Amino acid sequence: MTTSLDTEFERHRSVLLGISYRMLGSFADAEDVVQDAWIRWAGVDHDTVSDPRRFLITIVSRLAIDRMRLAHRKRETYVGPWLPEPVRTDREELGPADTAQQRDTLSVATLRLMERLSAPERAVFVLREAFELPYDEIGEVLSLTAANARQLHRRAGARLTADRERFATDPGDHRDLVDRFIEAARTGDRNALQALFAQDVTMWTDGGGKSRAALRPVRDADRVARFLMGVLGKYDEIDLTVIEVNGLAAMVLVLGEYRQIISLEISDGLVTGVQMVSNPDKLTRALS
């Protein structure tokens, strides 16, 4: 019996993990949600479950909403900017990624933007955009009417659409900018680095109080370039390598014992955002 339960649950694990990660922006929290869902799944009378996939999606979505509300309260006391936990999508299964829309819901840029949504808005947005659930099914999952689900999706889209469209970048073009970023950083060419940035570029550094990081966003191309070169210039050797993070090329920066993942947000061929995550709690999985 246990083997049968395991098999059914594992069949849907990537979808469940993908839902919870997109809703929470934390892989560690997403894994906890999926584990809690397994405990509930193991304790239910399965003769009463006609659709295991929908049943499990319902459990995970509701657990993630509860955890999301708790996380928002915790982030009020978070030290410095909070950024999504980077995920190695070349190693992790997080649900479908067949369309550009589905892949976009995994990008660090979209995950950062989704922080502005309420918990119900984000849940509806994820279920609709990433997993293409119909509104009536979303309503059943979240105890809403189909009309309410549609309204929440429309509201979420309105709050995200303009900025999301800015970040729609071909993966090849994205990789090219990452390579140029690395070359400028390695050679110490501040002008070449600054030339990659939009004038209004913003850089966020997430150390979580556990690693050196700016406590506020750094804005403007000149300031961001100077900040980066100021950090890099303190070291004789710069170890920058490319990895796949959240579906796009990103960088691992190693400076002595100091490690971080750098992800770029790109629009119209220029870098509009730089996410630098050095909080060790958010790097354990990606850099292990």
N, C-alpha and C positions, 0 to 999 in steps of 0.2 A: 504493500500500500504506500509506504514512504517513498519507494522508488518511483511509483506512478505520480505522486504529488510533486516530487522533485522534477521529473521530466516535464510535466505540464508547466510548472513555474519557470523552469529554465528556458522553455520555448519562448517566453515573453520577457525574459530578463532585460534584454537590450532596450526594448521599448519602455519598460518601466524605469530603467536607469536614465534613459534619454529624457523622459518626461520630468522626472524629479530633478535632474541636473539643470535642465533649461529653466525650470521654475525657481530653483534655488541659487544657481550660479556657483555652487560648491559641490565638488565631486564627493568629498567626505560625507557631507550631509545627505547627498543623494543616495549613497550606499547605505547609510543608516535607515533612510526611508524604505528602501527596497528590503532591507533585512526585517524591518517592522512589518512590512507587507507580507513577507514570507511567514512570519509567526502567526499573523491573522489567517492567512491562507491555510496553514497547517491545522488550525483549530476549527475550521468551518465544516459544516455538513455538506460535502461536495455533491450529494444527490440533489441539493436544492439550487446548485449553480448551473444554469443552462448555458452560459457564455463565460467561460473562464477569463478570456482576454478582457472583456468589458468589466468583469468583476474586479480583476486585478488593477486595471487602469483607474477604476473608481477609488479603490483603496489608496493607491499611490497618490493620486491627485489630491484627495482630501488630507492625507497625511502631510503632503508637501505644502499645502496651503497653511495648515496649522504651524508647521515649522517655519514657513516664510514669515508669518506674523511675528513669531518669536525672534527670528533673525533680525527683522527690522528694528525691534526694540534694542537688541544687543548692539547693533551697528551705531546707535546713537552715542555709544561710549567707545567705539573703535578708534584706535590711534591712527590719525591720518586718513587718506582716501581708502575706501574699500573697493577692491576690484575683483572680478570673477576669478575663480581658481582655474588656471590653465589646465587643459586636458589634452593628452597625446592621442589625437584621433586616428593616428596610424596604428594604435594599439588597442584602443577602447571601442566597443560597440555601443552606440548611443541612439539606436533607432535609425529610421530611413534617412538617407542623404542623397536621394536620386535626383532631386530638383534643386535649382539655385535657391528657391525659397526655403526649402528644408535645410540646406547647408547654411543659409544665412542665419537661421535661428540658433545656430551653434557658435557663430562668430563672437569673439570677445567684444567687438563693437556693439552688436545687438544685445548681448547679455548685459553690458554696461547700461545701455539705454533702457532695458526692461526694468531696471531698478526704479524707474520713475512711475511704474504701474502699480496699482493696487493688487493685492493677492488674487482676487477673482478675475481681474482684467488679465493678469499675466497667465493664469491657468487657462482661461479661454483662448488667449492668443496662442499659447504653446500647443494646445490640443488641436486648434484649427490650422495654424500655419505649418507646424512641424509634422503633425500626424494626420491631418486632413479629415478629422472627424466631422460628421455632419452636425448641424446645430442641435437637432433633437437629441442626438447621442451625448453631446457635450452637456446639454441640459440635464439629462438623466444622471450623468457622472457627477455633476456639481449641484444637483438639486435646484435647478433653474428651469424656467420655461425656455423653449427654443427661441422665442422672441427676446428674452432677456440675454441669452447667450449671444445672439446676433448683435444686440445693442452693445454689450461689453466688448465684443470683438471690434466693432466699428469704433468705439471710443478708444480702445488700445491702439488700433491702427492709426487713428488721427494723432495720437500723442507721439507716435514713433515714425510715421511714414516719411516725413521730410528728411529727417536725419538718416534713416535707414537707406534711402535712395542715394545719399551722398557716398555711402560706403560700398555700393555695388561695384566690385572690382574683379577683373579677370584674375584667376589664380596665378597665371604666368606673369602678368604685369605686377602683381603683388610681390612675387618672388624676385623680380628684377629690382624693385625698390629695396627689398631686404638686402640683396647682394650689394647694392650701391651704398646702403647704410653701413654695412660691415666694412666695406673698403674705405669709406671716409673715416670710420672710427679707428681702424687699424693704422691708417697713415697719419692720423691726427689732423686731418684737413677740415677745420671748422667751417670754412666757406663752402666746401663741397657738401658737408653735412647739412648746413643751413639751407642750401639750394634745394634739398629734397623736401623741405617743409613748406606747407601753406603758411601765409603770414600769421594767421590766427591759430596755429597749432597749439594743442594743449598736451601736457605731459602729466600723467598721474603716477605716483610711486607708492606702492603698497608694501610697507614693511610690518604693519600691524603692531608696531611698538617692539618688535623682536629683531629688527634689522634696520640699518641706516636707511633713511628715506626722507624725502621732503614731506612735511606735514600738510602742505597745501598744493594744489595743482600749480604747475609752472606754465605760463602762457606767453605766447609770442615767439616767433621763429628765432630771433636773436637770443632771447633768454634761454630757450630750450637747448639750443646748440651750445651756448656757453656753459650751461649746467652740465650737459653730458660730457663735454670736453674737460670740464673741471674735475669730474669724477674719474674719467679714463686717464687723464694726464698724471694722476698720482701713482700709476703703476707702469713698470717697465715692460711687462708683457700683458697683452689683452687676448683672452681666449674667448672668441665669439664663434659659435657654430649654429647651423640651421637645423631646426626640427619642425615637425608639423604639429601645430597647436590649434585646436578648434577649427580644423579644416583648412588652415592656411599656413604658409611659412612664417615662422617666428624665430627668435634667437635665444640661445642660452649664453649668458655672459658669466664668465668665471674670473674673478679678480682675487687671487689668493684663496682664502676660505669663503669669500663672499660670492654667492651665486644668485642669479635672478633670471627670469624669463621676460624677454622684451617682445611685445606684440605691437604691430603698427595698424593704425586705422588710416585708410587711404581713400581719397576722393579726387577725381579728375587728375590723376597722375602725381598727386602730391600727398605727403603725410600730413594728416589733419589731427591725429592723436597718437600718442605713445603711451602704452601701458607697460609699466615696469613692476613686476611682482617679485619681491624678495622675502616676503613673509615665509619662513621655513615650513610652517604648517600647510601652506598652499603649494609647496614644491615637492613634498615627499613622494607623491605618486608619480608626477610627471618626470622627475629626475632620478627615479630609482632604477 
